[in-house]
Structure formats: C-alpha cells, structure tokens
Amino acid sequence: MASAVDAAGNPIPTSAVLMASSKHIGIRCHSENLEFLKCKKKDQNPEKCLDKGRDVTRCVLGLLKDLHQKCTKEMDDYVGCMYYHTNEFDLCRKEQEAFEKKCSLE
C-alpha cells in the first residue's frame, strides 16, 4: 500500500485508511453521522436516509483528501503500518503519534 489516494488525488477509503483516520472522522463528521443515525432510528427504510448517507460519505472523502494534502507522509506511513499489521492500532503507535502531531485532531 503506497498511498491513501489514487493518481488523481481522490481518497481510497480502504479499511486501513478509515481506521487510521477514525478519530478525525469522528470529530469532523460528527454532525453528519449523527443526522444519519437519527434518520435510521426514525425510519428503517434504507431509501429514506440516502441523502444523509451521502452527506456522511461526502464529509469523510473531503476529510481524507484534506488530511492527505496536509500530512501526506505521516498519513501514508500510518496507513501503510495499519495495512501491514491488519489494522492493529497497538502495532502502529509511533506512526499514529506522528500523524496526529502533524494533523492534529480538530
């Protein structure tokens, strides 16, 4: 795994990318996720919440692109470690620390 984005600069939301960015996603996309969960709780019909789901997806992809632009090396190192170690946070603490230092949690 060389990078968290493709040649065009678009995020590739693999499990390693999403896991490495999970704290950032939880903070930056909190309101979008909350609205989606409220919608799902209110109505179990998947079609009723498609717009809310698109909002979550848009938020996450935008965040991933921003993170990769701000701290390319640190994100790639962390994602690469998570990929190599099958998303085991404990085995990637050094890379996580560097990533979170460079791209602080907002």
PAMI-520364 format. One line per field, with one value per residue: z, y, x of N, C-alpha, C in turn; residue in one letter. Coordinates in Angstrom, 1 decimal. Atoms other than C-alpha are relative to their C-alpha. Layout:
n_z: (Z;...)
n_y: (Y;...)
n_x: (X;...)
ca_z: (Z;...)
ca_y: (Y;...)
ca_x: (X;...)
c_z: (Z;...)
c_y: (Y;...)
c_x: (X;...)
type: (A;...)
This chain:
n_z: (0.0;0.1;-0.3;-0.4;1.1;1.3;0.8;0.2;-1.3;-0.7;-1.1;0.2;-1.4;-0.4;-1.4;-0.6;0.0;-0.8;-1.4;-0.4;-0.1;-0.7;-1.0;0.8;0.5;-1.1;-0.4;1.2;0.6;-1.1;0.2;1.1;-0.5;-0.9;0.7;0.6;-1.0;-0.4;1.2;0.0;-1.2;0.3;1.1;0.4;1.4;0.4;0.9;-0.7;-0.6;1.0;0.0;-1.2;0.3;1.0;-0.8;-0.8;0.9;0.5;-1.1;-0.2;1.1;-0.1;-1.1;0.4;1.0;-0.7;-0.9;0.9;0.5;-1.1;-0.6;0.9;-0.4;-1.3;0.3;0.8;-0.9;-1.0;0.8;0.4;-1.2;-0.4;1.0;-0.2;-1.2;0.0;-0.8;-1.4;-0.5;-0.9;0.7;0.9;-0.9;0.4;1.2;-0.4;-0.7;1.0;0.8;-0.8;-0.3;1.2;0.3;-1.3;0.0;0.0)
n_y: (-1.2;-1.1;-1.3;0.0;-0.7;0.5;-0.9;-1.2;-0.6;0.4;1.0;1.4;0.3;1.4;0.1;-0.6;-1.4;-0.4;0.2;-1.0;-1.3;0.2;-1.0;-1.2;0.1;-0.2;-1.4;-0.9;0.4;0.4;-0.4;0.8;1.3;-0.1;-0.2;1.3;1.0;-0.4;0.4;1.5;0.4;-0.5;0.8;1.1;0.1;-0.6;-1.1;-1.2;-0.6;-0.1;-1.4;-0.1;0.9;-0.7;-1.1;0.7;0.4;-1.2;-0.5;0.9;-0.1;-1.3;0.1;0.8;-0.8;-1.1;0.5;0.5;-1.2;-0.6;0.8;1.1;1.1;0.6;0.8;1.2;0.9;0.6;0.9;1.1;0.8;0.6;1.0;1.0;0.7;0.3;-1.0;0.1;-1.2;0.1;0.2;-1.2;-1.2;-1.0;-0.6;-0.8;-1.2;-0.9;-0.4;-0.9;-1.2;-0.8;-0.3;0.1;0.2;-1.4)
n_x: (0.9;-0.9;0.6;1.4;0.7;-0.4;-0.8;0.8;0.1;1.2;-0.2;0.3;0.5;-0.3;0.2;-1.2;0.1;1.1;-0.4;-1.0;0.7;1.2;0.2;0.3;1.3;0.9;0.1;0.3;1.3;1.0;1.4;0.6;0.3;1.1;1.2;0.2;0.4;1.4;0.9;0.1;0.8;1.3;0.5;-0.9;0.0;-1.3;0.2;0.3;-1.2;-1.0;-0.6;-0.8;-1.1;-0.8;-0.7;-1.0;-1.0;-0.6;-0.8;-1.2;-0.9;-0.6;-0.9;-1.1;-0.8;-0.6;-1.0;-1.1;-0.7;-0.7;-1.0;-0.1;-0.9;0.5;1.2;-0.4;-0.8;1.0;0.9;-0.8;-0.2;1.3;0.2;-1.0;0.4;1.4;0.7;-0.3;-0.5;-1.1;-1.3;-0.3;0.0;-1.0;0.6;1.2;-0.5;-0.5;1.1;0.9;-0.8;0.0;1.4;0.6;1.4;0.6)
ca_z: (0.0;-1.2;-0.7;0.7;-2.5;-6.2;-9.0;-9.4;-5.7;-4.7;-1.4;-1.5;1.6;2.4;5.9;6.8;5.7;7.5;10.7;10.7;10.2;12.5;15.3;12.7;11.1;14.5;15.2;11.7;10.5;13.9;12.9;9.6;11.3;14.0;11.5;9.6;12.7;13.8;10.3;10.5;14.0;12.8;9.7;8.9;5.2;3.6;0.9;3.4;4.6;1.3;1.4;4.9;3.9;1.0;3.4;5.6;2.6;1.2;4.6;5.0;1.5;1.9;5.2;3.8;0.9;3.3;5.7;2.8;1.5;4.9;6.1;3.2;4.5;8.0;6.7;4.2;6.9;9.4;6.7;5.5;9.0;9.7;6.4;7.1;10.6;9.7;11.5;14.8;16.5;19.1;16.5;14.8;17.8;16.5;13.1;14.8;17.1;14.1;12.1;14.9;15.7;12.1;11.5;14.9;15.9;15.4)
ca_y: (0.0;3.1;5.9;6.7;8.5;7.5;9.2;11.8;12.7;11.1;9.2;5.4;4.6;1.2;-0.2;0.9;4.4;4.6;3.1;5.4;8.4;7.2;9.8;12.6;11.3;11.1;14.7;16.4;14.4;14.1;16.1;14.3;10.9;12.0;13.1;9.8;7.7;9.8;9.2;5.4;5.2;7.1;5.0;1.6;2.0;2.5;4.8;7.3;8.1;8.1;11.9;11.7;8.8;10.8;13.7;11.3;10.0;13.5;14.6;11.6;11.8;15.5;14.9;12.2;14.4;17.3;15.1;13.6;17.1;18.4;15.5;13.2;11.3;10.8;9.6;7.3;5.9;5.3;3.8;1.6;0.4;-0.3;-2.2;-4.2;-5.1;-5.7;-2.6;-3.3;0.1;-1.1;-2.0;1.4;3.8;5.5;6.2;7.3;9.7;11.3;11.5;13.1;15.5;16.7;16.6;17.4;16.4;19.5)
ca_x: (0.0;1.8;-0.7;-4.1;-5.1;-5.2;-3.3;-6.0;-5.7;-9.0;-9.1;-9.1;-11.3;-9.7;-10.2;-6.6;-7.3;-10.6;-9.2;-6.2;-8.5;-11.2;-10.6;-10.6;-13.7;-15.4;-14.7;-15.0;-18.1;-19.9;-22.9;-23.4;-23.1;-25.5;-28.1;-27.7;-28.1;-31.2;-32.7;-32.0;-33.6;-36.6;-37.1;-35.6;-36.3;-32.8;-34.2;-35.3;-31.8;-29.9;-29.3;-28.0;-25.7;-24.4;-23.6;-21.6;-19.7;-19.0;-17.7;-15.4;-14.0;-13.4;-11.7;-9.5;-8.4;-7.7;-5.7;-3.6;-2.8;-1.8;0.3;1.0;4.0;2.6;-0.7;0.8;3.2;0.3;-2.0;0.8;1.5;-2.2;-2.4;0.7;-0.5;-4.1;-5.4;-3.8;-3.5;-1.1;1.5;1.4;1.6;4.7;3.1;-0.1;1.7;3.5;0.3;-1.8;1.1;1.2;-2.6;-3.9;-7.4;-9.6)
c_z: (0.0;0.4;0.3;-1.1;-1.4;-0.8;-0.2;1.3;0.8;1.1;-0.4;1.4;0.3;1.5;0.8;0.0;1.0;1.5;0.5;0.2;0.9;1.1;-0.7;-0.5;1.1;0.4;-1.2;-0.5;1.1;-0.4;-1.2;0.4;0.9;-0.7;-0.8;1.0;0.5;-1.1;0.1;1.2;-0.2;-1.0;-0.5;-1.5;-0.5;-1.0;0.6;0.5;-1.0;0.0;1.2;-0.1;-0.9;0.7;0.8;-1.0;-0.5;1.1;0.2;-1.1;0.0;1.0;-0.4;-1.0;0.7;0.9;-0.9;-0.5;1.1;0.6;-0.8;0.5;1.3;-0.2;-0.7;0.9;0.9;-0.8;-0.4;1.1;0.4;-1.1;0.2;1.2;0.2;1.0;1.5;0.5;0.8;-0.7;-0.8;0.9;-0.4;-1.2;0.4;0.7;-1.0;-0.8;0.8;0.4;-1.2;-0.4;1.3;-0.1;0.3;1.2)
c_y: (1.2;1.3;-0.2;0.6;-0.6;1.0;1.3;0.8;-0.3;-1.0;-1.4;-0.4;-1.5;-0.1;0.6;1.5;0.5;-0.2;1.0;1.4;0.0;1.2;1.3;0.0;0.2;1.4;0.9;-0.4;-0.4;0.4;-0.8;-1.4;0.0;0.1;-1.3;-1.0;0.4;-0.4;-1.5;-0.5;0.3;-0.9;-1.0;-0.2;0.7;1.2;1.3;0.8;0.1;1.4;0.2;-0.9;0.7;1.2;-0.6;-0.3;1.2;0.6;-0.8;0.1;1.3;0.1;-0.7;0.7;1.1;-0.5;-0.4;1.2;0.7;-0.8;-1.3;-1.1;-0.7;-0.8;-1.3;-1.0;-0.7;-1.0;-1.2;-1.0;-0.8;-1.1;-1.2;-0.9;-0.2;0.8;-0.1;1.3;-0.1;-0.2;1.2;1.3;1.1;0.8;0.9;1.3;1.1;0.6;1.0;1.2;1.0;0.5;-0.2;-0.2;1.4;0.2)
c_x: (0.9;-0.6;-1.5;-0.9;0.4;0.8;-0.6;-0.1;-1.3;0.3;-0.5;-0.4;0.1;-0.2;1.2;-0.1;-1.1;0.3;1.0;-0.6;-1.2;-0.2;-0.3;-1.4;-1.1;-0.2;-0.6;-1.4;-1.0;-1.4;-0.7;-0.3;-1.2;-1.3;-0.4;-0.6;-1.5;-1.0;-0.3;-0.9;-1.4;-0.7;1.0;0.1;1.3;-0.2;-0.2;1.2;1.2;0.8;0.9;1.3;1.0;0.8;1.2;1.2;0.8;0.9;1.3;1.0;0.7;1.1;1.3;0.9;0.8;1.2;1.2;0.7;0.8;1.2;0.2;0.8;-0.5;-1.2;0.3;0.8;-1.0;-0.9;0.8;0.3;-1.3;-0.3;0.8;-0.4;-1.5;-0.8;0.1;0.6;1.3;1.3;0.4;0.0;0.9;-0.5;-1.2;0.4;0.5;-1.1;-0.9;0.8;-0.1;-1.4;-0.8;-1.5;-0.6;-0.9)
type: (M;A;S;A;V;D;A;A;G;N;P;I;P;T;S;A;V;L;M;A;S;S;K;H;I;G;I;R;C;H;S;E;N;L;E;F;L;K;C;K;K;K;D;Q;N;P;E;K;C;L;D;K;G;R;D;V;T;R;C;V;L;G;L;L;K;D;L;H;Q;K;C;T;K;E;M;D;D;Y;V;G;C;M;Y;Y;H;T;N;E;F;D;L;C;R;K;E;Q;E;A;F;E;K;K;C;S;L;E)
